[in-house]
Amino acid sequence: MKIEKDSSENKYIEVDMDNGEKVRVTHIAKSWSGQGGLRIQIRDERGHLRPGPEIPAEKIGEVVSGLFDLVRS
């Protein structure tokens, strides 16, 4: 995956979903939580970004673990 920078100089990647949409994951140096974290958004087929959650860095592992638990259940 290619790491790019947005207009705020935050690094991000986009993953193609094979339906014309992409998932964008952006590293936010300082988010609402007061620490770094990740923002997850959808880029639609027209190129527009839909708002998504920001996950504080300290919770990323827990969130990813929960994702795996859901998929396995």
C-alpha positions as CSV (number, residue, x, y, z in Angstrom):
1,M,0.0,0.0,0.0
2,K,1.1,3.5,-0.8
3,I,1.4,5.9,2.1
4,E,0.3,9.4,1.1
5,K,-0.3,12.8,2.9
6,D,-3.5,14.8,3.1
7,S,-3.8,18.6,3.1
8,S,-3.0,18.7,6.8
9,E,0.2,16.6,6.3
10,N,-1.4,13.5,8.0
11,K,-0.3,10.2,6.6
12,Y,-3.0,7.9,5.1
13,I,-3.5,4.7,3.1
14,E,-6.5,3.8,1.0
15,V,-7.7,0.2,0.5
16,D,-9.8,-0.5,-2.6
17,M,-13.1,-2.3,-1.8
18,D,-13.7,-3.6,-5.4
19,N,-17.0,-1.8,-5.6
20,G,-15.8,1.7,-6.5
21,E,-15.3,2.7,-2.9
22,K,-12.1,2.8,-0.8
23,V,-11.5,2.7,3.0
24,R,-9.1,5.5,4.0
25,V,-7.2,5.1,7.3
26,T,-5.4,8.3,8.4
27,H,-2.9,8.6,11.2
28,I,-3.9,11.7,13.2
29,A,-1.0,13.1,15.3
30,K,-3.3,14.7,17.8
31,S,-7.0,13.8,17.8
32,W,-9.9,14.8,20.0
33,S,-8.6,12.4,22.7
34,G,-5.5,14.6,23.1
35,Q,-3.3,11.9,21.8
36,G,-2.6,10.4,18.4
37,G,-4.9,7.9,16.7
38,L,-6.5,6.7,13.5
39,R,-9.4,8.0,11.5
40,I,-11.3,5.6,9.3
41,Q,-13.4,7.0,6.4
42,I,-15.0,5.8,3.2
43,R,-14.1,7.4,-0.1
44,D,-17.2,6.9,-2.3
45,E,-17.2,6.2,-6.1
46,R,-17.4,10.0,-6.8
47,G,-14.3,10.6,-4.7
48,H,-16.1,12.2,-1.7
49,L,-15.0,11.3,1.8
50,R,-17.6,10.3,4.3
51,P,-17.0,11.1,8.0
52,G,-15.8,8.3,10.2
53,P,-14.6,7.5,13.7
54,E,-11.3,8.6,15.2
55,I,-9.8,5.9,17.4
56,P,-7.3,6.9,20.1
57,A,-3.9,5.1,19.8
58,E,-4.3,3.4,23.2
59,K,-7.6,1.7,22.0
60,I,-6.5,0.6,18.5
61,G,-5.5,-2.9,19.7
62,E,-8.7,-3.4,21.5
63,V,-10.8,-2.3,18.5
64,V,-8.9,-4.5,16.1
65,S,-9.3,-7.5,18.5
66,G,-13.0,-6.8,18.6
67,L,-13.1,-6.8,14.8
68,F,-11.5,-10.2,14.7
69,D,-13.9,-11.5,17.4
70,L,-16.9,-10.4,15.4
71,V,-15.7,-11.9,12.1
72,R,-14.9,-15.3,13.8
73,S,-18.3,-15.4,15.6
